[in-house]
């Protein structure tokens, strides 16, 4: 009877160990995906702000049909989701968001690049 109980305990420990490893793996994949989605959401918000600047007359502090001079607001350049930078040209803005979590390759962080035009988001590139 003692051998059977010992075997059941060992089997139980192995099953619990496998469950913990699988749980950690699922959590890591989920946090990476959540960070990627959050960075995209933040960039979409920034794209909206850039388009507002583009449409606003210069007399009201806007760009007067140009993106030149638009910058990421200081309160939004670094958030809990990542760090955001901008390159503004006359008719487009390139936003780059660098997340806090490692991406799919497990070594480098999530990075998303979004190109914004006057009327639409031209492209979104997810790197990792």
C-alpha positions as CSV (number, residue, x, y, z in Angstrom):
1,X,0.0,0.0,0.0
2,X,2.9,2.4,0.7
3,X,4.3,2.0,-2.8
4,X,1.0,2.8,-4.4
5,X,0.6,6.0,-2.3
6,X,4.1,7.1,-3.2
7,X,3.5,6.5,-6.9
8,X,0.3,8.6,-6.7
9,X,2.1,11.5,-5.0
10,X,4.9,11.5,-7.6
11,X,2.3,11.4,-10.4
12,X,0.4,14.3,-8.8
13,X,3.6,16.4,-8.5
14,X,4.4,15.8,-12.1
15,X,0.9,16.8,-13.2
16,X,1.0,19.9,-11.1
17,X,4.5,20.8,-12.5
18,X,3.3,20.4,-16.1
19,X,0.2,22.6,-15.3
20,X,2.4,25.4,-13.9
21,X,4.7,25.4,-16.9
22,X,1.7,25.5,-19.3
23,X,0.2,28.3,-17.3
24,X,3.3,30.4,-17.4
25,X,3.6,29.9,-21.1
26,X,0.0,31.0,-21.7
27,X,0.4,34.0,-19.5
28,X,3.6,35.1,-21.3
29,X,1.9,34.8,-24.7
30,X,-1.2,36.7,-23.4
31,X,0.8,39.6,-22.0
32,X,2.7,40.0,-25.2
33,X,-0.5,40.1,-27.3
34,X,-2.2,42.5,-24.8
35,X,0.8,44.9,-25.0
36,X,0.7,44.8,-28.8
37,X,-3.0,45.6,-28.8
38,X,-2.5,48.4,-26.2
39,X,0.3,50.0,-28.3
40,X,-1.9,49.9,-31.4
41,X,-4.7,51.5,-29.5
42,X,-2.4,54.3,-28.2
43,X,-1.1,54.9,-31.7
44,X,-4.6,55.1,-33.1
45,X,-5.4,57.7,-30.4
46,X,-2.3,59.7,-31.4
47,X,-3.3,59.4,-35.1
48,X,-6.6,61.0,-34.2
49,X,-4.8,63.9,-32.4
50,X,-2.5,64.4,-35.4
51,X,-5.5,64.6,-37.8
52,X,-7.2,67.1,-35.5
53,X,-4.0,69.2,-35.6
54,X,-4.0,68.9,-39.4
55,X,-7.6,70.2,-39.8
56,X,-7.4,73.0,-37.2
57,X,-6.7,76.5,-38.5
58,X,-3.3,78.0,-37.7
59,X,-5.0,80.8,-35.8
60,X,-6.4,78.3,-33.3
61,X,-3.1,76.5,-32.8
62,X,-3.5,73.9,-35.5
63,X,-1.4,72.9,-38.5
64,X,-3.6,74.6,-41.2
65,X,-3.7,71.6,-43.5
66,X,-0.2,70.4,-42.7
67,X,1.3,68.1,-40.1
68,X,4.5,70.1,-39.8
69,X,5.0,71.1,-36.2
70,X,2.9,68.4,-34.6
71,X,4.5,66.5,-31.7
72,X,3.2,63.8,-29.3
73,X,1.8,65.5,-26.2
74,X,4.2,65.2,-23.3
75,X,1.6,63.3,-21.2
76,X,1.3,60.7,-23.9
77,X,4.9,60.1,-25.1
78,X,5.4,57.6,-22.4
79,X,2.6,55.5,-21.0
80,X,2.2,52.2,-19.1
81,X,2.0,50.5,-22.5
82,X,5.2,51.9,-24.1
83,X,7.1,54.8,-25.5
84,X,5.9,56.8,-28.6
85,X,7.9,58.9,-31.1
86,X,6.8,60.9,-34.1
87,X,8.3,62.0,-37.4
88,X,6.1,64.7,-39.0
89,X,6.2,65.7,-42.7
90,X,3.8,68.1,-44.4
91,X,1.2,65.5,-45.5
92,X,2.0,62.5,-43.3
93,X,3.0,61.5,-39.8
94,X,4.9,58.4,-38.9
95,X,4.3,57.2,-35.3
96,X,6.4,54.5,-33.7
97,X,5.3,52.8,-30.5
98,X,7.7,50.6,-28.6
99,X,6.0,48.4,-26.1
100,X,7.1,47.1,-22.7
101,X,6.7,43.4,-23.3
102,X,8.9,41.0,-25.3
103,X,7.2,40.0,-28.6
104,X,6.9,36.8,-30.4
105,X,10.6,36.0,-30.7
106,X,11.0,36.4,-26.9
107,X,14.0,38.6,-27.0
108,X,13.0,42.0,-28.5
109,X,10.1,44.2,-27.5
110,X,6.9,44.8,-29.4
111,X,7.2,47.6,-31.9
112,X,4.4,49.1,-34.1
113,X,4.8,51.7,-36.8
114,X,1.8,53.6,-38.1
115,X,1.7,56.0,-41.0
116,X,-1.1,58.6,-40.8
117,X,-2.3,60.7,-43.7
118,X,-4.8,63.7,-43.6
119,X,-7.9,61.4,-44.0
120,X,-6.8,57.9,-42.9
121,X,-4.2,55.7,-41.4
122,X,-2.2,54.6,-44.4
123,X,-0.4,51.6,-42.9
124,X,0.3,49.8,-39.7
125,X,3.3,47.6,-39.4
126,X,3.8,45.3,-36.4
127,X,7.3,44.2,-35.8
128,X,7.5,41.3,-33.4
